[in-house]
């Protein structure tokens, strides 16, 4: 398998966003049902299967890279306190992850998951594994940190090492007194090989924590992402067919823009273009500081993303368009039938 992430630049917000789209290599299909009722159900979007109204766009607005730095934590906390965004994922190997989990424990309503992290992509601001590095040597680069790039992980790390590390990240969060509500994959690494994806699905189902999996029953969607080079192949499909937790109808990210106004306009246009169903949209909010600027020159995009979902223009757009906002907590409640 030729990985599609080898061109990732550590200073590019656009490439960072596209990297997350690597999850399209993890297609998931409902189990075949020979009955007419089953066939009818398989034609429904996952939004409909979860009980959302037919024909509605249901958005899961999701903050990624929380715990990476204090600036990301501050932005996430503001969004949650203001009730603008209620879904986020924390990078447990990062230096500010524990601080955010401790904060989240006193805020039980938000949907806080884990952004399972097997890479350390920035040039100078880096982190090691949660697991003792001597136990997962394939995950560790010559600097004693996680590899910069996904292809390096795939080249050096076994699926057993990957599984050990993602379990360690989940267990670290649980040991702090917080069970994550969902798990996904930083830079798409867990879809870097079928063996990694197998471990990802296995762990998700064992912990009953939903993974960031996409339902590719729509042939147009499959064609679209295959054309972009994502390895949606029979082997990966076969692995995903038995995945038993909820799925997404679509997945995308907030794009970059030369100005805040253009970024906002492009985002609204993108939402208008979406088909009905359950779509997760990821973004990377941070507040502006000199420290953030020293980490990444995608800082301006991240600062604008810390502004976007508090913007009255965006709020009014969602209202006028009849957009439904959800999160993984609600999705799992609907999936299990629990109140």
N, C-alpha and C positions, 0 to 999 in steps of 0.2 A: 504494500500500500504506500503510495506516495503522499506524504503529509502535505496539507495545504497551508500550514502555518509557518513554514520555514522563512518566509519573507517578512515576518513580523519585526517591526522596528520598535525599540523600547521607548522611543520618544514620540510615537505617532498615536494619537487618540483614535483616529479613524481605523487604523489597522487593529488597535486593541479591540474596538467594537466588533470588527469583522471576525476577529479570532473567536469570539464567543459563538458565532454562527456555526462553528464546527460541530455543535451539538446536532446539526442536521444529519450527521452520520449515524445517529442513533434512532432510526425510525422505529416506531412501535405501532403494531396493528392489533385490533381486537381479535380474540380467538374466533375462528370461523364458526358460524352457527347455521346449520342447514335449514332451520325453520324460517318461514316467511317473516315472523316477528323479529327473528334475529337479523335477517337481512335488512329489514327496515331500520332496526336500531343501528346497524353498522353504517347506514347512510347518514346518520345524524352527526352533527359536530359534537365535539366533546363538551362544548358549552351546553348544548341541548341535553346530552346525557347526564350532565350534572344538575339539570333542572333550571337552567337559565332560559329566558324566553327565546323562542325560535326567531332567527333573523337579526338578533342583536349582536353588536360587537362588545365583547367582554374583555377588558384589558387587565392584565396583571402587570402593574408598573413596579419595576424591581430595581432597587439600589444594589449595585455590585461593588466589590472591592472595599467593603467596610472592614475596619480594623487594620487596614494597610498603613494608615497614618492618622494623626489626630485630626487633620482637616477633614478626612472622610467621615470620621465619627461625628464631628460637630455638625456637619451638613445633614447626616442621617438623623441625628437626634432632633434637629430643628424641624425636619420634615415630619417626623413622627409626632412630636409635641404639637405641631400645628395641624395634625390630622390630614396633611396633604398626601402623604405616602405612608403605607403601612407594611411594606414588604422589603426585606433586605437580606443580604447574605454576607457572612463574616469570613475572612481569611484567617484561619486559626494559627498558621505559622507566623503571622505578622506581629510586629511589636505592640500594636494597640488593640489586638483582638480581645484580650481578657478584659480590658477596660470597657469595651462596648458590651460584652456579654454581661458583665456586672451591672451596667446601666440598664440593659434589657430586662434583667430579672425584676426590676421595680416597675416595668412597663409591660404588663402581661398581655395587652391587646395586640400589639404589633406581631407581624409574622417574620420571625428572625430565623433564617437558615444558615447553612454553611456553604461557602464558595470553596469547595474542596480544591486545595492548592498544591500542585506538584511542580511548579516552576517559580522562579524568582527573576523576573524579567528586566528590572531596571539596571542601569549601568553601575550605580554606586550605592543604591539603597536596596539591600538584599536580606534574605532570611534563609535559615536552614529548615530541615524537616522537623516535625513534632516528634517523630520516632527517633530514638538514639541513632545517629548516622551510621554507626558501626553495624546496625541491623538492616539498614537499607542502603548499602553502598552504591547501588545502581542509580539511586535518585540524587546522589551528591556529586557536585562538580569539583574540579581541582581547588576551588576556593573554599570548599567546605559548605557551600550553599546549594540550594536546589538549582537545577540547570536553568539557563536563561530561556531556552527555546524548547518547544514541544518535540521536534525531531530528535533532540539530544536525549530527552527522557525515553522516548520509544527505543532508541538505539541501545541505551544502557540499562534500563530498569525492567525487571521482570514483573509479570502481573502479580506475583505473590508479594513483592515489595510494595507495589502500588496499593494492593488491598490492605496490607499492614498499615501503611501511612494514612489512608483515608479512614480506616477504623480508628486509628490513634487520634485523628482530628475530631471525629465524632465523640469519642470517649473523653477527650479533653474538655469539650464543651459540656457534656453531661456531668463530668466530675465537678464542674463549676456550679452545678445546680440548675442547668438549663438544657432541655432537650430541644434540638433544632427542629423547626417545622418542615424543612425541606433541605435538599442538597442539590448542588449543581457543580459545574466544573470550570475552574479558572483556565482561560485560554483554550478550552475544549479538550484538554489533555486526556480526559478519561474516554474520549472517543478516538484517541490516537491509534488504537488497535482493537480488534474484536476481543482480545483477551482482557484489555483494560475495561471495555464496556461491560463484559460479562461480570467482572468484579464489581463494577459500579451498580448494576442492576441487582446483583446478589446482595450487596450490603444494604441497598435501599429497601429491599423487601424484607430482609431479616430484621431491620430496625423499624420497619413500617414507616419510613420517612420518604416521601415522594421525591424522585429524581426529576431533573429537568428534561423530560423525554417528550419528543414530538410525534404526533400521530401523522404518518405519511400515507394515509389511505387515499388522499387526493392525488391522482396521477399528475395533475398540473404542478402541484407543489414538488413532487418528486423530480419531475423534469426540470423545473426551475433550478433546484439546488444541485442536481447532477451537472447541469450546464455550467454551474459556477465552480465545478471541480470537487465537490464534496463526495466522499467515497460511500455513497449509499449503495451498497452491494448486497447480494443475496446472503452472504455470511452474516453481515451485521443485522439484516432484517430477521434472519432465523433466530439470532440471539435475542432480539427484542420482542419477538412474537409472544413470548411467555411472560413478559413484564405485566404485572397485575395491578399496578397503581395508576392514578389518573395521568392523562396525557394532555399536551397542548395541541391546539389546532394550528398554531403558527408561533413563530419566534423571530424577533427582530431587535434592533437597537436604535437609540437616538443617534442620529448622524451628526457629523461635525458641520460647522458653518463659519463663514468669514466674519459674520456679525451675529449678535444675539438675535436680532430680528429675523435674519435669514434662517438661522438655526430653528427658531420657533416656527416660522412659516413652513419650512420643510417638514418639520415634525407633524404639524397639523395636516399637511397634504398627505403624508404617509399614512396617518390614521384614517383619513378619508378613503384612501385606496384599499384598505384592508377589507377582506371578506368577513361576513359574520362568523363568529366562533370565538374561541378562547385564545387570545394572543398575549404572550409575555413580551414586554418591551423593557430592555435593560438600559441602564444609564449609570454614570459614575460621578456622583456629586461630591464636591469638596469645596471648602471655603478657601478664599485666597490668602496665602501667606508666602513669605520668602522661602519657608521650608518646602511647601508644595512645589514652588517654582524650581527648587534645587533637585527635586525628585524626577519631575517630568515636564517636558515642554508641551504636554497636552493639558497643562493646568488651566488654560483659559476655557477650553471646552468643558472641563469638569466644574469650573466655577459657574459657567452659564447653566449647567445641568443642575446645580444647586439652587438656581433661580427659577427654572422652567416650570416646575409643577406647583409653585406658589403663585404663579402669574395669573391674575384675574382673566386675562385673555384666554388662557388655556382652560381655566375652570369653566368659563362661559361656553367655550367650544364644546367641551364634554357634555354640558347640559343641553345645548342646542342639538347636538348629534345623537342624544339619547344613549351615550356611552355608559356601560356598566363597569365599575371598577371592583376588582376582587383581589384576593390574595390566597396563598397556599393554605392558610388555616381554614378559610371558608371552603375552598375546594375540597379539602379532606373531610370536612363536616358534611358537605353534600354527598361526597363519594361513599362515606360510611353510613349515612343516614342519621348521624348523631346531631343533637341540638346543641 
